[in-house]
Amino acid sequence: MTESPSSSTTPPTSAEVPVAGASALVDPDIGTPDTVAGGSVQLRVPAASAYVAIIRSVTAGLAARCDLTLDEIEDLRIAIDEACALLLPLAIPGSALSADFDLEAGSLKVRTAVPARDGVEPNRDGFAWTVLDALATRVDIMAEDGQIAISLTKLRETAQS
């Protein structure tokens, strides 16, 4: 019996998971289901509020893999909602909202970004920014290469030193 190319014993370097208008890129070296040895996940969805629920759900699942507490996971879910609410109005129509996740034991970093016109920035004086600042361990805004991004880091409380 010949072996098909898809049943190779060598794992791929990444796996692309298509979802109606969205895509995900998963690092297969992310660890076992019970541990996180570091890894990354990239997700792209249309820049529309209807797709924020996907990013929120992925965030919660990955935060659980990073061994964050239930309260910390809920904080991240809310923070991601607020980050997306700040970014979506700045997005170029028809563009994609990306979310890049960096996983470590006790820590999750999420970078959400949209293509935007030069010189635009999220409002740092409103309620959404106050919520972000309160719920994430660290929040940063970056504008580069025609994109505006909000980066959130959440550390497990016992992992904060």
Sequence and secondary structure as in RCSB ss.txt:
>XXXX:A:sequence
MTESPSSSTTPPTSAEVPVAGASALVDPDIGTPDTVAGGSVQLRVPAASAYVAIIRSVTAGLAARCDLTLDEIED
LRIAIDEACALLLPLAIPGSALSADFDLEAGSLKVRTAVPARDGVEPNRDGFAWTVLDALATRVDIMAEDGQIAI
SLTKLRETAQS
>XXXX:A:secstr
    GGG SS  S EEEEETTEEEEE TTS  TT   SEEEEEEEESSGGGHHHHHHHHHHHHHHTT  HHHHHH
HHHHHHHHHHHHGGGB TT EEEEEEEEETTEEEEEEEEEB TT    SSSHHHHHHHHHSSEEEEEEETTEEEE
EEEEE GGG  
